[in-house]
Amino acid sequence: MITATATATELQNNFGRYLNLVMSGQEIVVTKNGREVGRFIPKDAAVSYLTDSLTGILKGNAELDEAKSERLKEKYEAVD
């Protein structure tokens, strides 16, 4: 994925230009005072990022309901 960098002020002043870049599949890194503060990314990349970030939460072939039940027990079961 091609990435561009823009300051927050530059992004604000040229939003249409950066919106077109994102719509064409590019990612924009937004900086303020020289530090990265966010990213402007295409919708498909956002969905992919969220899906990838959840990978590995369920261990093995666990079923979602089983995993939920197990985590609730761990969280709310009284400690002896």
N, CA, C and O atoms as a Maestro MAE file, in Angstrom:
{
 s_m_m2io_version
 :::
 2.0.0
}

f_m_ct {
 s_m_title
 :::
 protein
 m_atom[320] {
  # First column is atom index #
  i_m_mmod_type
  r_m_x_coord
  r_m_y_coord
  r_m_z_coord
  i_m_residue_number
  s_m_chain_name
  s_m_pdb_residue_name
  s_m_pdb_atom_name
  i_m_atomic_number
  :::
  1 25 0.849 -1.177 0.000 1 A "MET " " N  " 7
  2 3 0.000 0.000 0.000 1 A "MET " " CA " 6
  3 2 0.893 1.239 0.000 1 A "MET " " C  " 6
  4 15 1.825 1.346 0.797 1 A "MET " " O  " 8
  5 25 0.603 2.144 -0.878 2 A "ILE " " N  " 7
  6 3 1.363 3.388 -0.972 2 A "ILE " " CA " 6
  7 2 0.910 4.310 0.157 2 A "ILE " " C  " 6
  8 15 -0.286 4.447 0.414 2 A "ILE " " O  " 8
  9 25 1.857 4.928 0.815 3 A "THR " " N  " 7
  10 3 1.543 5.795 1.945 3 A "THR " " CA " 6
  11 2 2.101 7.191 1.707 3 A "THR " " C  " 6
  12 15 3.227 7.352 1.236 3 A "THR " " O  " 8
  13 25 1.303 8.191 2.038 4 A "ALA " " N  " 7
  14 3 1.745 9.584 1.990 4 A "ALA " " CA " 6
  15 2 1.685 10.131 3.412 4 A "ALA " " C  " 6
  16 15 0.984 9.581 4.262 4 A "ALA " " O  " 8
  17 25 2.404 11.191 3.666 5 A "THR " " N  " 7
  18 3 2.395 11.833 4.973 5 A "THR " " CA " 6
  19 2 1.941 13.274 4.811 5 A "THR " " C  " 6
  20 15 2.341 13.963 3.873 5 A "THR " " O  " 8
  21 25 1.096 13.723 5.741 6 A "ALA " " N  " 7
  22 3 0.608 15.103 5.708 6 A "ALA " " CA " 6
  23 2 0.462 15.611 7.135 6 A "ALA " " C  " 6
  24 15 0.093 14.862 8.038 6 A "ALA " " O  " 8
  25 25 0.754 16.885 7.326 7 A "THR " " N  " 7
  26 3 0.495 17.479 8.628 7 A "THR " " CA " 6
  27 2 -1.012 17.664 8.772 7 A "THR " " C  " 6
  28 15 -1.736 17.683 7.776 7 A "THR " " O  " 8
  29 25 -1.482 17.799 9.997 8 A "ALA " " N  " 7
  30 3 -2.911 17.996 10.233 8 A "ALA " " CA " 6
  31 2 -3.402 19.247 9.517 8 A "ALA " " C  " 6
  32 15 -4.499 19.248 8.958 8 A "ALA " " O  " 8
  33 25 -2.610 20.304 9.529 9 A "THR " " N  " 7
  34 3 -2.998 21.550 8.864 9 A "THR " " CA " 6
  35 2 -3.068 21.358 7.357 9 A "THR " " C  " 6
  36 15 -4.006 21.827 6.713 9 A "THR " " O  " 8
  37 25 -2.078 20.668 6.788 10 A "GLU " " N  " 7
  38 3 -2.065 20.415 5.355 10 A "GLU " " CA " 6
  39 2 -3.269 19.563 4.950 10 A "GLU " " C  " 6
  40 15 -3.893 19.816 3.920 10 A "GLU " " O  " 8
  41 25 -3.590 18.561 5.755 11 A "LEU " " N  " 7
  42 3 -4.744 17.712 5.471 11 A "LEU " " CA " 6
  43 2 -6.033 18.535 5.512 11 A "LEU " " C  " 6
  44 15 -6.904 18.385 4.655 11 A "LEU " " O  " 8
  45 25 -6.138 19.390 6.503 12 A "GLN " " N  " 7
  46 3 -7.326 20.244 6.639 12 A "GLN " " CA " 6
  47 2 -7.453 21.195 5.441 12 A "GLN " " C  " 6
  48 15 -8.545 21.369 4.898 12 A "GLN " " O  " 8
  49 25 -6.354 21.796 5.038 13 A "ASN " " N  " 7
  50 3 -6.391 22.776 3.951 13 A "ASN " " CA " 6
  51 2 -6.553 22.150 2.566 13 A "ASN " " C  " 6
  52 15 -7.004 22.819 1.636 13 A "ASN " " O  " 8
  53 25 -6.191 20.883 2.422 14 A "ASN " " N  " 7
  54 3 -6.249 20.197 1.127 14 A "ASN " " CA " 6
  55 2 -7.020 18.895 1.232 14 A "ASN " " C  " 6
  56 15 -6.628 17.891 0.637 14 A "ASN " " O  " 8
  57 25 -8.111 18.902 1.981 15 A "PHE " " N  " 7
  58 3 -8.845 17.682 2.273 15 A "PHE " " CA " 6
  59 2 -9.278 16.949 1.000 15 A "PHE " " C  " 6
  60 15 -9.149 15.727 0.919 15 A "PHE " " O  " 8
  61 25 -9.782 17.670 0.025 16 A "GLY " " N  " 7
  62 3 -10.236 17.048 -1.222 16 A "GLY " " CA " 6
  63 2 -9.139 16.258 -1.906 16 A "GLY " " C  " 6
  64 15 -9.376 15.157 -2.403 16 A "GLY " " O  " 8
  65 25 -7.944 16.817 -1.931 17 A "ARG " " N  " 7
  66 3 -6.800 16.140 -2.554 17 A "ARG " " CA " 6
  67 2 -6.494 14.831 -1.831 17 A "ARG " " C  " 6
  68 15 -6.302 13.793 -2.464 17 A "ARG " " O  " 8
  69 25 -6.450 14.889 -0.497 18 A "TYR " " N  " 7
  70 3 -6.136 13.691 0.276 18 A "TYR " " CA " 6
  71 2 -7.281 12.685 0.238 18 A "TYR " " C  " 6
  72 15 -7.039 11.478 0.270 18 A "TYR " " O  " 8
  73 25 -8.507 13.154 0.171 19 A "LEU " " N  " 7
  74 3 -9.650 12.258 0.035 19 A "LEU " " CA " 6
  75 2 -9.539 11.471 -1.274 19 A "LEU " " C  " 6
  76 15 -9.798 10.268 -1.297 19 A "LEU " " O  " 8
  77 25 -9.160 12.136 -2.343 20 A "ASN " " N  " 7
  78 3 -8.970 11.445 -3.625 20 A "ASN " " CA " 6
  79 2 -7.857 10.404 -3.538 20 A "ASN " " C  " 6
  80 15 -7.977 9.322 -4.112 20 A "ASN " " O  " 8
  81 25 -6.782 10.719 -2.829 21 A "LEU " " N  " 7
  82 3 -5.700 9.747 -2.659 21 A "LEU " " CA " 6
  83 2 -6.194 8.506 -1.918 21 A "LEU " " C  " 6
  84 15 -5.882 7.380 -2.305 21 A "LEU " " O  " 8
  85 25 -6.967 8.717 -0.850 22 A "VAL " " N  " 7
  86 3 -7.498 7.594 -0.077 22 A "VAL " " CA " 6
  87 2 -8.474 6.786 -0.924 22 A "VAL " " C  " 6
  88 15 -8.475 5.556 -0.875 22 A "VAL " " O  " 8
  89 25 -9.302 7.477 -1.697 23 A "MET " " N  " 7
  90 3 -10.260 6.785 -2.554 23 A "MET " " CA " 6
  91 2 -9.555 5.953 -3.622 23 A "MET " " C  " 6
  92 15 -10.121 4.981 -4.123 23 A "MET " " O  " 8
  93 25 -8.335 6.324 -3.972 24 A "SER " " N  " 7
  94 3 -7.580 5.545 -4.958 24 A "SER " " CA " 6
  95 2 -6.770 4.427 -4.299 24 A "SER " " C  " 6
  96 15 -6.008 3.735 -4.975 24 A "SER " " O  " 8
  97 25 -6.928 4.244 -2.980 25 A "GLY " " N  " 7
  98 3 -6.285 3.136 -2.283 25 A "GLY " " CA " 6
  99 2 -5.074 3.480 -1.460 25 A "GLY " " C  " 6
  100 15 -4.460 2.594 -0.865 25 A "GLY " " O  " 8
  101 25 -4.711 4.752 -1.409 26 A "GLN " " N  " 7
  102 3 -3.529 5.136 -0.639 26 A "GLN " " CA " 6
  103 2 -3.883 5.383 0.826 26 A "GLN " " C  " 6
  104 15 -5.036 5.648 1.167 26 A "GLN " " O  " 8
  105 25 -2.886 5.293 1.668 27 A "GLU " " N  " 7
  106 3 -3.018 5.559 3.092 27 A "GLU " " CA " 6
  107 2 -2.286 6.856 3.396 27 A "GLU " " C  " 6
  108 15 -1.180 7.072 2.901 27 A "GLU " " O  " 8
  109 25 -2.884 7.713 4.198 28 A "ILE " " N  " 7
  110 3 -2.275 8.987 4.573 28 A "ILE " " CA " 6
  111 2 -1.943 8.951 6.066 28 A "ILE " " C  " 6
  112 15 -2.824 8.733 6.898 28 A "ILE " " O  " 8
  113 25 -0.685 9.161 6.395 29 A "VAL " " N  " 7
  114 3 -0.259 9.274 7.783 29 A "VAL " " CA " 6
  115 2 -0.382 10.743 8.158 29 A "VAL " " C  " 6
  116 15 0.183 11.608 7.488 29 A "VAL " " O  " 8
  117 25 -1.118 11.027 9.225 30 A "VAL " " N  " 7
  118 3 -1.347 12.410 9.660 30 A "VAL " " CA " 6
  119 2 -0.436 12.696 10.847 30 A "VAL " " C  " 6
  120 15 -0.395 11.939 11.818 30 A "VAL " " O  " 8
  121 25 0.306 13.826 10.745 31 A "THR " " N  " 7
  122 3 1.212 14.207 11.827 31 A "THR " " CA " 6
  123 2 0.818 15.559 12.407 31 A "THR " " C  " 6
  124 15 0.198 16.387 11.740 31 A "THR " " O  " 8
  125 25 1.187 15.756 13.645 32 A "LYS " " N  " 7
  126 3 1.015 17.058 14.308 32 A "LYS " " CA " 6
  127 2 2.254 17.263 15.164 32 A "LYS " " C  " 6
  128 15 2.610 16.411 15.978 32 A "LYS " " O  " 8
  129 25 2.895 18.385 14.974 33 A "ASN " " N  " 7
  130 3 4.144 18.687 15.684 33 A "ASN " " CA " 6
  131 2 5.176 17.571 15.500 33 A "ASN " " C  " 6
  132 15 5.912 17.233 16.427 33 A "ASN " " O  " 8
  133 25 5.218 17.003 14.286 34 A "GLY " " N  " 7
  134 3 6.212 16.001 13.960 34 A "GLY " " CA " 6
  135 2 5.915 14.593 14.452 34 A "GLY " " C  " 6
  136 15 6.721 13.687 14.239 34 A "GLY " " O  " 8
  137 25 4.775 14.388 15.105 35 A "ARG " " N  " 7
  138 3 4.426 13.067 15.640 35 A "ARG " " CA " 6
  139 2 3.200 12.525 14.914 35 A "ARG " " C  " 6
  140 15 2.262 13.267 14.623 35 A "ARG " " O  " 8
  141 25 3.215 11.227 14.623 36 A "GLU " " N  " 7
  142 3 2.051 10.604 13.996 36 A "GLU " " CA " 6
  143 2 0.885 10.606 14.978 36 A "GLU " " C  " 6
  144 15 1.013 10.157 16.117 36 A "GLU " " O  " 8
  145 25 -0.251 11.120 14.516 37 A "VAL " " N  " 7
  146 3 -1.441 11.177 15.374 37 A "VAL " " CA " 6
  147 2 -2.600 10.354 14.819 37 A "VAL " " C  " 6
  148 15 -3.582 10.118 15.523 37 A "VAL " " O  " 8
  149 25 -2.496 9.919 13.570 38 A "GLY " " N  " 7
  150 3 -3.565 9.124 12.998 38 A "GLY " " CA " 6
  151 2 -3.268 8.730 11.577 38 A "GLY " " C  " 6
  152 15 -2.239 9.091 11.004 38 A "GLY " " O  " 8
  153 25 -4.202 7.973 11.019 39 A "ARG " " N  " 7
  154 3 -4.082 7.530 9.629 39 A "ARG " " CA " 6
  155 2 -5.437 7.658 8.967 39 A "ARG " " C  " 6
  156 15 -6.474 7.400 9.578 39 A "ARG " " O  " 8
  157 25 -5.412 8.053 7.735 40 A "PHE " " N  " 7
  158 3 -6.594 8.202 6.898 40 A "PHE " " CA " 6
  159 2 -6.481 7.065 5.896 40 A "PHE " " C  " 6
  160 15 -5.635 7.113 5.002 40 A "PHE " " O  " 8
  161 25 -7.332 6.024 6.031 41 A "ILE " " N  " 7
  162 3 -7.169 4.823 5.221 41 A "ILE " " CA " 6
  163 2 -8.455 4.470 4.485 41 A "ILE " " C  " 6
  164 15 -9.544 4.845 4.920 41 A "ILE " " O  " 8
  165 25 -8.334 3.749 3.369 42 A "PRO " " N  " 7
  166 3 -9.524 3.327 2.630 42 A "PRO " " CA " 6
  167 2 -10.391 2.390 3.473 42 A "PRO " " C  " 6
  168 15 -9.889 1.689 4.352 42 A "PRO " " O  " 8
  169 25 -11.684 2.386 3.200 43 A "LYS " " N  " 7
  170 3 -12.632 1.571 3.954 43 A "LYS " " CA " 6
  171 2 -12.240 0.095 3.961 43 A "LYS " " C  " 6
  172 15 -12.271 -0.546 5.012 43 A "LYS " " O  " 8
  173 25 -11.874 -0.445 2.814 44 A "ASP " " N  " 7
  174 3 -11.505 -1.862 2.745 44 A "ASP " " CA " 6
  175 2 -10.313 -2.173 3.637 44 A "ASP " " C  " 6
  176 15 -10.258 -3.237 4.254 44 A "ASP " " O  " 8
  177 25 -9.373 -1.266 3.709 45 A "ALA " " N  " 7
  178 3 -8.205 -1.470 4.561 45 A "ALA " " CA " 6
  179 2 -8.612 -1.432 6.030 45 A "ALA " " C  " 6
  180 15 -8.058 -2.171 6.845 45 A "ALA " " O  " 8
  181 25 -9.570 -0.582 6.375 46 A "ALA " " N  " 7
  182 3 -10.030 -0.489 7.762 46 A "ALA " " CA " 6
  183 2 -10.691 -1.788 8.188 46 A "ALA " " C  " 6
  184 15 -10.427 -2.286 9.282 46 A "ALA " " O  " 8
  185 25 -11.547 -2.343 7.340 47 A "VAL " " N  " 7
  186 3 -12.213 -3.603 7.653 47 A "VAL " " CA " 6
  187 2 -11.180 -4.714 7.792 47 A "VAL " " C  " 6
  188 15 -11.256 -5.519 8.721 47 A "VAL " " O  " 8
  189 25 -10.218 -4.764 6.876 48 A "SER " " N  " 7
  190 3 -9.169 -5.767 6.923 48 A "SER " " CA " 6
  191 2 -8.336 -5.613 8.196 48 A "SER " " C  " 6
  192 15 -7.991 -6.606 8.837 48 A "SER " " O  " 8
  193 25 -8.016 -4.381 8.560 49 A "TYR " " N  " 7
  194 3 -7.220 -4.127 9.763 49 A "TYR " " CA " 6
  195 2 -7.951 -4.619 11.002 49 A "TYR " " C  " 6
  196 15 -7.349 -5.267 11.858 49 A "TYR " " O  " 8
  197 25 -9.245 -4.319 11.110 50 A "LEU " " N  " 7
  198 3 -10.010 -4.751 12.274 50 A "LEU " " CA " 6
  199 2 -10.104 -6.269 12.345 50 A "LEU " " C  " 6
  200 15 -9.975 -6.852 13.421 50 A "LEU " " O  " 8
  201 25 -10.325 -6.904 11.213 51 A "THR " " N  " 7
  202 3 -10.393 -8.370 11.171 51 A "THR " " CA " 6
  203 2 -9.061 -8.968 11.584 51 A "THR " " C  " 6
  204 15 -9.018 -9.894 12.394 51 A "THR " " O  " 8
  205 25 -7.975 -8.448 11.036 52 A "ASP " " N  " 7
  206 3 -6.646 -8.964 11.368 52 A "ASP " " CA " 6
  207 2 -6.319 -8.755 12.847 52 A "ASP " " C  " 6
  208 15 -5.651 -9.590 13.457 52 A "ASP " " O  " 8
  209 25 -6.782 -7.656 13.421 53 A "SER " " N  " 7
  210 3 -6.471 -7.384 14.826 53 A "SER " " CA " 6
  211 2 -7.194 -8.342 15.763 53 A "SER " " C  " 6
  212 15 -6.772 -8.525 16.906 53 A "SER " " O  " 8
  213 25 -8.281 -8.958 15.292 54 A "LEU " " N  " 7
  214 3 -9.021 -9.916 16.115 54 A "LEU " " CA " 6
  215 2 -8.510 -11.340 15.954 54 A "LEU " " C  " 6
  216 15 -8.881 -12.219 16.733 54 A "LEU " " O  " 8
  217 25 -7.671 -11.580 14.964 55 A "THR " " N  " 7
  218 3 -7.137 -12.918 14.731 55 A "THR " " CA " 6
  219 2 -6.361 -13.377 15.955 55 A "THR " " C  " 6
  220 15 -5.546 -12.632 16.499 55 A "THR " " O  " 8
  221 25 -6.613 -14.586 16.376 56 A "GLY " " N  " 7
  222 3 -5.884 -15.151 17.510 56 A "GLY " " CA " 6
  223 2 -6.596 -14.994 18.832 56 A "GLY " " C  " 6
  224 15 -6.123 -15.518 19.841 56 A "GLY " " O  " 8
  225 25 -7.717 -14.292 18.868 57 A "ILE " " N  " 7
  226 3 -8.444 -14.156 20.131 57 A "ILE " " CA " 6
  227 2 -9.011 -15.501 20.560 57 A "ILE " " C  " 6
  228 15 -8.944 -15.872 21.732 57 A "ILE " " O  " 8
  229 25 -9.565 -16.224 19.601 58 A "LEU " " N  " 7
  230 3 -10.071 -17.559 19.898 58 A "LEU " " CA " 6
  231 2 -8.945 -18.557 19.686 58 A "LEU " " C  " 6
  232 15 -8.307 -18.564 18.634 58 A "LEU " " O  " 8
  233 25 -8.704 -19.386 20.666 59 A "LYS " " N  " 7
  234 3 -7.623 -20.363 20.578 59 A "LYS " " CA " 6
  235 2 -8.152 -21.657 19.973 59 A "LYS " " C  " 6
  236 15 -9.271 -22.073 20.273 59 A "LYS " " O  " 8
  237 25 -7.366 -22.282 19.136 60 A "GLY " " N  " 7
  238 3 -7.728 -23.564 18.553 60 A "GLY " " CA " 6
  239 2 -9.012 -23.484 17.759 60 A "GLY " " C  " 6
  240 15 -9.225 -22.533 17.007 60 A "GLY " " O  " 8
  241 25 -9.861 -24.468 17.920 61 A "ASN " " N  " 7
  242 3 -11.121 -24.524 17.197 61 A "ASN " " CA " 6
  243 2 -12.296 -24.173 18.097 61 A "ASN " " C  " 6
  244 15 -13.402 -24.674 17.892 61 A "ASN " " O  " 8
  245 25 -12.076 -23.341 19.066 62 A "ALA " " N  " 7
  246 3 -13.120 -22.984 20.022 62 A "ALA " " CA " 6
  247 2 -14.311 -22.349 19.325 62 A "ALA " " C  " 6
  248 15 -14.161 -21.591 18.367 62 A "ALA " " O  " 8
  249 25 -15.461 -22.662 19.810 63 A "GLU " " N  " 7
  250 3 -16.680 -22.049 19.309 63 A "GLU " " CA " 6
  251 2 -16.849 -20.700 19.998 63 A "GLU " " C  " 6
  252 15 -16.422 -20.523 21.139 63 A "GLU " " O  " 8
  253 25 -17.464 -19.763 19.315 64 A "LEU " " N  " 7
  254 3 -17.633 -18.425 19.857 64 A "LEU " " CA " 6
  255 2 -18.405 -18.449 21.171 64 A "LEU " " C  " 6
  256 15 -18.009 -17.787 22.130 64 A "LEU " " O  " 8
  257 25 -19.509 -19.208 21.229 65 A "ASP " " N  " 7
  258 3 -20.309 -19.265 22.456 65 A "ASP " " CA " 6
  259 2 -19.520 -19.859 23.613 65 A "ASP " " C  " 6
  260 15 -19.623 -19.392 24.748 65 A "ASP " " O  " 8
  261 25 -18.725 -20.898 23.322 66 A "GLU " " N  " 7
  262 3 -17.894 -21.506 24.367 66 A "GLU " " CA " 6
  263 2 -16.862 -20.514 24.880 66 A "GLU " " C  " 6
  264 15 -16.657 -20.391 26.087 66 A "GLU " " O  " 8
  265 25 -16.217 -19.810 23.965 67 A "ALA " " N  " 7
  266 3 -15.198 -18.833 24.349 67 A "ALA " " CA " 6
  267 2 -15.821 -17.717 25.183 67 A "ALA " " C  " 6
  268 15 -15.236 -17.276 26.173 67 A "ALA " " O  " 8
  269 25 -17.005 -17.263 24.782 68 A "LYS " " N  " 7
  270 3 -17.695 -16.200 25.519 68 A "LYS " " CA " 6
  271 2 -18.025 -16.675 26.927 68 A "LYS " " C  " 6
  272 15 -17.786 -15.961 27.901 68 A "LYS " " O  " 8
  273 25 -18.571 -17.875 27.034 69 A "SER " " N  " 7
  274 3 -18.927 -18.429 28.330 69 A "SER " " CA " 6
  275 2 -17.706 -18.567 29.230 69 A "SER " " C  " 6
  276 15 -17.749 -18.248 30.419 69 A "SER " " O  " 8
  277 25 -16.621 -19.049 28.638 70 A "GLU " " N  " 7
  278 3 -15.383 -19.229 29.392 70 A "GLU " " CA " 6
  279 2 -14.852 -17.897 29.915 70 A "GLU " " C  " 6
  280 15 -14.454 -17.795 31.075 70 A "GLU " " O  " 8
  281 25 -14.846 -16.885 29.064 71 A "ARG " " N  " 7
  282 3 -14.344 -15.567 29.481 71 A "ARG " " CA " 6
  283 2 -15.241 -14.932 30.541 71 A "ARG " " C  " 6
  284 15 -14.747 -14.268 31.452 71 A "ARG " " O  " 8
  285 25 -16.549 -15.129 30.428 72 A "LEU " " N  " 7
  286 3 -17.456 -14.592 31.441 72 A "LEU " " CA " 6
  287 2 -17.234 -15.279 32.782 72 A "LEU " " C  " 6
  288 15 -17.271 -14.627 33.826 72 A "LEU " " O  " 8
  289 25 -17.002 -16.602 32.764 73 A "LYS " " N  " 7
  290 3 -16.717 -17.324 34.004 73 A "LYS " " CA " 6
  291 2 -15.457 -16.768 34.651 73 A "LYS " " C  " 6
  292 15 -15.428 -16.499 35.852 73 A "LYS " " O  " 8
  293 25 -14.408 -16.599 33.835 74 A "GLU " " N  " 7
  294 3 -13.142 -16.078 34.357 74 A "GLU " " CA " 6
  295 2 -13.316 -14.703 34.973 74 A "GLU " " C  " 6
  296 15 -12.717 -14.385 36.000 74 A "GLU " " O  " 8
  297 25 -14.146 -13.889 34.328 75 A "LYS " " N  " 7
  298 3 -14.297 -12.508 34.762 75 A "LYS " " CA " 6
  299 2 -15.184 -12.385 35.999 75 A "LYS " " C  " 6
  300 15 -14.896 -11.585 36.889 75 A "LYS " " O  " 8
  301 25 -16.272 -13.179 36.062 76 A "TYR " " N  " 7
  302 3 -17.269 -12.964 37.097 76 A "TYR " " CA " 6
  303 2 -17.355 -14.063 38.150 76 A "TYR " " C  " 6
  304 15 -18.095 -13.914 39.123 76 A "TYR " " O  " 8
  305 25 -16.621 -15.159 37.985 77 A "GLU " " N  " 7
  306 3 -16.676 -16.229 38.947 77 A "GLU " " CA " 6
  307 2 -15.980 -15.786 40.229 77 A "GLU " " C  " 6
  308 15 -14.923 -15.157 40.190 77 A "GLU " " O  " 8
  309 25 -16.578 -16.117 41.345 78 A "ALA " " N  " 7
  310 3 -16.013 -15.726 42.648 78 A "ALA " " CA " 6
  311 2 -14.680 -16.433 42.873 78 A "ALA " " C  " 6
  312 15 -14.523 -17.612 42.558 78 A "ALA " " O  " 8
  313 25 -13.741 -15.699 43.415 79 A "VAL " " N  " 7
  314 3 -12.421 -16.272 43.735 79 A "VAL " " CA " 6
  315 2 -12.493 -16.847 45.118 79 A "VAL " " C  " 6
  316 15 -12.937 -16.179 46.052 79 A "VAL " " O  " 8
  317 25 -12.050 -18.108 45.267 80 A "ASP " " N  " 7
  318 3 -12.076 -18.770 46.592 80 A "ASP " " CA " 6
  319 2 -10.927 -18.334 47.447 80 A "ASP " " C  " 6
  320 15 -10.797 -18.789 48.584 80 A "ASP " " O  " 8
  :::
 }
 m_bond[319] {
  # First column is bond index #
  i_m_from
  i_m_to
  i_m_order
  :::
  1 1 2 1
  2 2 3 1
  3 3 4 2
  4 3 5 1
  5 5 6 1
  6 6 7 1
  7 7 8 2
  8 7 9 1
  9 9 10 1
  10 10 11 1
  11 11 12 2
  12 11 13 1
  13 13 14 1
  14 14 15 1
  15 15 16 2
  16 15 17 1
  17 17 18 1
  18 18 19 1
  19 19 20 2
  20 19 21 1
  21 21 22 1
  22 22 23 1
  23 23 24 2
  24 23 25 1
  25 25 26 1
  26 26 27 1
  27 27 28 2
  28 27 29 1
  29 29 30 1
  30 30 31 1
  31 31 32 2
  32 31 33 1
  33 33 34 1
  34 34 35 1
  35 35 36 2
  36 35 37 1
  37 37 38 1
  38 38 39 1
  39 39 40 2
  40 39 41 1
  41 41 42 1
  42 42 43 1
  43 43 44 2
  44 43 45 1
  45 45 46 1
  46 46 47 1
  47 47 48 2
  48 47 49 1
  49 49 50 1
  50 50 51 1
  51 51 52 2
  52 51 53 1
  53 53 54 1
  54 54 55 1
  55 55 56 2
  56 55 57 1
  57 57 58 1
  58 58 59 1
  59 59 60 2
  60 59 61 1
  61 61 62 1
  62 62 63 1
  63 63 64 2
  64 63 65 1
  65 65 66 1
  66 66 67 1
  67 67 68 2
  68 67 69 1
  69 69 70 1
  70 70 71 1
  71 71 72 2
  72 71 73 1
  73 73 74 1
  74 74 75 1
  75 75 76 2
  76 75 77 1
  77 77 78 1
  78 78 79 1
  79 79 80 2
  80 79 81 1
  81 81 82 1
  82 82 83 1
  83 83 84 2
  84 83 85 1
  85 85 86 1
  86 86 87 1
  87 87 88 2
  88 87 89 1
  89 89 90 1
  90 90 91 1
  91 91 92 2
  92 91 93 1
  93 93 94 1
  94 94 95 1
  95 95 96 2
  96 95 97 1
  97 97 98 1
  98 98 99 1
  99 99 100 2
  100 99 101 1
  101 101 102 1
  102 102 103 1
  103 103 104 2
  104 103 105 1
  105 105 106 1
  106 106 107 1
  107 107 108 2
  108 107 109 1
  109 109 110 1
  110 110 111 1
  111 111 112 2
  112 111 113 1
  113 113 114 1
  114 114 115 1
  115 115 116 2
  116 115 117 1
  117 117 118 1
  118 118 119 1
  119 119 120 2
  120 119 121 1
  121 121 122 1
  122 122 123 1
  123 123 124 2
  124 123 125 1
  125 125 126 1
  126 126 127 1
  127 127 128 2
  128 127 129 1
  129 129 130 1
  130 130 131 1
  131 131 132 2
  132 131 133 1
  133 133 134 1
  134 134 135 1
  135 135 136 2
  136 135 137 1
  137 137 138 1
  138 138 139 1
  139 139 140 2
  140 139 141 1
  141 141 142 1
  142 142 143 1
  143 143 144 2
  144 143 145 1
  145 145 146 1
  146 146 147 1
  147 147 148 2
  148 147 149 1
  149 149 150 1
  150 150 151 1
  151 151 152 2
  152 151 153 1
  153 153 154 1
  154 154 155 1
  155 155 156 2
  156 155 157 1
  157 157 158 1
  158 158 159 1
  159 159 160 2
  160 159 161 1
  161 161 162 1
  162 162 163 1
  163 163 164 2
  164 163 165 1
  165 165 166 1
  166 166 167 1
  167 167 168 2
  168 167 169 1
  169 169 170 1
  170 170 171 1
  171 171 172 2
  172 171 173 1
  173 173 174 1
  174 174 175 1
  175 175 176 2
  176 175 177 1
  177 177 178 1
  178 178 179 1
  179 179 180 2
  180 179 181 1
  181 181 182 1
  182 182 183 1
  183 183 184 2
  184 183 185 1
  185 185 186 1
  186 186 187 1
  187 187 188 2
  188 187 189 1
  189 189 190 1
  190 190 191 1
  191 191 192 2
  192 191 193 1
  193 193 194 1
  194 194 195 1
  195 195 196 2
  196 195 197 1
  197 197 198 1
  198 198 199 1
  199 199 200 2
  200 199 201 1
  201 201 202 1
  202 202 203 1
  203 203 204 2
  204 203 205 1
  205 205 206 1
  206 206 207 1
  207 207 208 2
  208 207 209 1
  209 209 210 1
  210 210 211 1
  211 211 212 2
  212 211 213 1
  213 213 214 1
  214 214 215 1
  215 215 216 2
  216 215 217 1
  217 217 218 1
  218 218 219 1
  219 219 220 2
  220 219 221 1
  221 221 222 1
  222 222 223 1
  223 223 224 2
  224 223 225 1
  225 225 226 1
  226 226 227 1
  227 227 228 2
  228 227 229 1
  229 229 230 1
  230 230 231 1
  231 231 232 2
  232 231 233 1
  233 233 234 1
  234 234 235 1
  235 235 236 2
  236 235 237 1
  237 237 238 1
  238 238 239 1
  239 239 240 2
  240 239 241 1
  241 241 242 1
  242 242 243 1
  243 243 244 2
  244 243 245 1
  245 245 246 1
  246 246 247 1
  247 247 248 2
  248 247 249 1
  249 249 250 1
  250 250 251 1
  251 251 252 2
  252 251 253 1
  253 253 254 1
  254 254 255 1
  255 255 256 2
  256 255 257 1
  257 257 258 1
  258 258 259 1
  259 259 260 2
  260 259 261 1
  261 261 262 1
  262 262 263 1
  263 263 264 2
  264 263 265 1
  265 265 266 1
  266 266 267 1
  267 267 268 2
  268 267 269 1
  269 269 270 1
  270 270 271 1
  271 271 272 2
  272 271 273 1
  273 273 274 1
  274 274 275 1
  275 275 276 2
  276 275 277 1
  277 277 278 1
  278 278 279 1
  279 279 280 2
  280 279 281 1
  281 281 282 1
  282 282 283 1
  283 283 284 2
  284 283 285 1
  285 285 286 1
  286 286 287 1
  287 287 288 2
  288 287 289 1
  289 289 290 1
  290 290 291 1
  291 291 292 2
  292 291 293 1
  293 293 294 1
  294 294 295 1
  295 295 296 2
  296 295 297 1
  297 297 298 1
  298 298 299 1
  299 299 300 2
  300 299 301 1
  301 301 302 1
  302 302 303 1
  303 303 304 2
  304 303 305 1
  305 305 306 1
  306 306 307 1
  307 307 308 2
  308 307 309 1
  309 309 310 1
  310 310 311 1
  311 311 312 2
  312 311 313 1
  313 313 314 1
  314 314 315 1
  315 315 316 2
  316 315 317 1
  317 317 318 1
  318 318 319 1
  319 319 320 2
  :::
 }
}
